[in-house]
């Protein structure tokens, strides 16, 4: 038979068991708290990762949309440049430059403004004033020559032509200064410039002066 256990030894075992039970409860509570903290941290990490994925997807969508807008605008600007230059030898638009970074919208806006400035016609420079005057003189001389031919035809054939052709000759001669505007306009177009008030005045003044001198000299 087992021997009875002394009361003090039993009490010691009970205290030891209580201590162990308390330590186990404490450790279990610590483990549970650590587990809860890890779960909360994991949930926060998952939430952050999900938000980052959403942001990345949105950025990718915005980037694709911006790429499409840039490609469309580049194609439009390139076509406009080819139209302004009047050539088809430019080929396809250039690809993106790797060394260029930043927002492409200001760059495209700058290209658009440059094209707009390029497309605007300026005034003819003062260096072409002699050519403008020559256009006026040439128009007056050609018109006077046609008028002279009309008068000669009237005198040659007589009849009604002898009456009508001098009138027609006078009208043609008086239109001489205006005739000089045609070559002056071609000159302005070749220089991609406007035939403004100053060039018009030069052509008309030269044409009128030439016409007057021709009419006076033949009297």
Buried (B, 14 or more C-beta within 10 A) or exposed (E): EEEEEEEEEEEEEEEEEEEEEEEEEEEEEEEEEEEEEEEEEEEEEEEEEEEEEEEEEEEEEEEEEEEEEBEEBBEEBBEBBBEEEEEEEEEEBEEEEEEEEEEBEEEBEEBBEEBEEEEEEEEBEEEBBEBBBBBBBBBBBBBBBBBBEBBEBBEEEEEEBBEEBBEBBBEBBBBBBBBBBEBBBEBBEEEEBBBEEEBBEBBBBBBBBBBEEBBEEEE
